Amino acid sequence: MRNLFSLIFLLLISACVFAQVLSQVRFAGGSKFSYFSLLTDRDVQIRISDEGRITEWGTEEKSIRDNNQYAPKLLPYAGRVEYYGAEGDSVSKGKLKSIGTAKITYYGPYETEFKIGKIKSVGSLLFDYYIQNDNKIIQGKIKAIGTSAIDYYYSFENDAYKGNLKSIGTTHITYHSSFDDKQIRGKVKSIGSVNFSWYTSFDGPRYGSGLKSAIYRQNVGTITYILQ
């Protein structure tokens, strides 16, 4: 009996070790959403668009000069990668089936048009999407990743950030509006309790529109937000 309990415990630990988690969110240029990134075993990142498409996978390459700097493109993953073959349906055939231990499934051809062919699950993480009854600008975008609800600014919001990411779970995200200085319009203003200050046109051309305070890779809760 003791051996049985030990085996069950080891299996549970193994499942936790290889569980997929939402680990990163990137805003290109500190403004427009770029990708969600899931972390799986062997430190593999799976980057996903806000419409549920896998755009890249691999491992991050850290700069040898600065521990906070990483190459924008991932290093190719040398492990096992599989694709759906004859066992797949009309929308999954030819698509990624697994990356390492992370199995990937997709919404089938009989789902609502806003879900067909999009990621349904990666490992234990389930995905949901906004559909035809939702605001038009967010239709087809990811509504939830696992237990994390995803929200966006609607079409009637300020032009500088409408359609952009508004919150992940309880973490709220704000942006500079179209009424702010031209260099910082649409740039992230805050993520949760962390505020970001950017150089404006009043600071002179040598600073561009870079960050004046905080850092480009900011940990908020369990997620790393990248503003580059």
N, C-alpha and C positions, 0 to 999 in steps of 0.2 A: 504494500500500500504506500509506503514511504517513497519507493522508487517511482510509483505512478504519479504522486504529487510532485516529485522533483521534475519528472518529464513534462508535466503540464506547466509548471512554473517556467521551465526553460523555453517551452514553446511560446508562452506569453511574452517573455522577455525578448525572444527573437522577433516576434511580431511587432513589438514596440520599437525595436532597434531599426527595423526596415520600413516603418510607417512613413508615408509621404506627408509632408506638411507644407503649407504656404509659407515661404521663407523670405521672398523679396517682391517689391513692387518698384518699377522704374518709371520716372517721368523724364522724357527726353528734353534736354535743355532746361530742366527744372519746371516744366509746364505741362506739356501734353503727355498723357498716359502712353507708355510703351509696352509693358508686359507685366504679367504676374509670373512668378517663378516658384516652382515646387522643388523642394529638396528631397531627394531619395537616397538610397544607400550608396556608399562609396562617394559621397559628396557630389553626386550628379544633380545638376540643376536642369529642370525642364521648363522652358519659357513658353508662355501661353498668351495669346492676344486676348483682348477683352471680348472677342466674339467666339472664343473657345477653340482656337486653332493652335497647334504646336508649331512654333516658329524656329526653335533651336533647342539643342540639348548638349550637355557636356559638363566640364568642370571649369571653375574659375581659375584664372592665372593671376596671382598677386604680384605686384611690382616688387622688385628687389630693393628699391630705394624708399618706398613708402608703403607701410602696411595698410593704409586706407585707400590705396589705388589698385584697381583691377583692370585687366584688359577688357574692352567692351564685348569682344566676341569670346565665346567659350571654347576651350580646348576640346577637340573631338573625343568622344567616349569610346574607349577601346574594348568595352565589354560587349555582352550579348545584346543584340537588337533584332527584334522580329517584326514581321509585317503580316497582315491578314492575307491569306491566300484563298483557296477554294472554299474554305470554311466560313469566310466572311460573307456578309450580305452585299447588296448593290451599292451601299454607301461606305462600308468599312473595308471592302476588298482593296488591297494595295496600300492601306494606311498602316501606321505604326500600331503594332499589337503589344509590344512590351519593350521597355528600356531597362536593362538589368532585371531586378525583381519587380519592377512596377508594371503591372498589367494595365492596358488602356482599352476602354470600351467607348462606343459611340452611339448616339441616338440613331435609331433605324429609320427606314424610308416611310414608315407610317406615322411618324410623330408630326407635331405641328411644324409648319415650314420654318419656324424660327429656331428649331432644334435639330433638324435633320442633318446628319453627318458631323455634328459637333461632339466634343468630348462629353461623355456621360460619366466616366469615372477614371481616375488614375489611382491604382491601388485601392485603398479604402476610402479615398476622397470622392464624394459624389458632387456633380455639377448640376446647377439649374440655371435657366435663362429667362429673361424677360420676353413676353410673347405679345400677340396682337392687341391685347387689352391694355397694355402699358403705354406710357408716353412714347411717341413715335421715335424720338431721338435715341432711346435706349432699347428699342426692340431688337432682340437677337443678342444682346450683350449678357455677360455672365451675371446671374442674380445671386448665386451662392457657390462657395467652394467649401465643401464639408459643412461645418457649423458656422462658418463666417459669411454673414449676409453682405452683399456688395450693392452699394447704391451710387447713383450718378446724378449730376445736375440736369434738370429737365430743359426742354427746348425754349421755355419762356424765361430762363435764367439769363444772367448777364452774358453778352456775346463772348467775353474773354474766356469763359470756362464752361459754358453750357455743353452738356454731353460728356464732360470730364468726370473723373472719379470723385465721389463725394464722401464715401465712408466705407470702411472695411470693419465689420463687426461694430464695436463701440468707438472705434477711432475715426474721428471726423477730420476732413481735409478741407481747407479753405484756400482761396487764390486771390491774387490782386485783380481788380476789375478793370474794365475798359476806361474807367475814369482816373486810374492811377497813371503814373509816369509811363511814357511809351516803352521804356526799356524793361519794365517789370510787369506789364499787362499779361495776365494769364499765368504768371509764375506762382508756384506754391507759396502760400503765406504762412500756413501752419499745418502740422500733422499732429493730431492729439494735442498735447500740452507743449509741444516743441514749436517755437516760432522761428521763421527764416527771414533774414534781412538781406536784400540785394542792392548792389550798386545801381544807382539811377543815372540818368543823363546829366544830373546836377553834379555828379562826382567826377566828371571829366572822362574823356575817351580812353584813357589808359587802363581803366578798370573794367571796361566793357559792361556786361550785365551779370558778372559773377557774384557769388555769395559773399556778403560782408560779414556775416556771423553764421554760427553753426557749421556743420560739415556736410559733404555731399552724400555720405552714406550714414544715415541716421537710424539707429535702432529705436523703434517705438513698440512696446509690448514684445511680441515674439517675432516681429517682422522687420526686416531691413528695408528702408525706403531709400532709393537711389535717385539723386537729383542731377544726373549728368546725361 
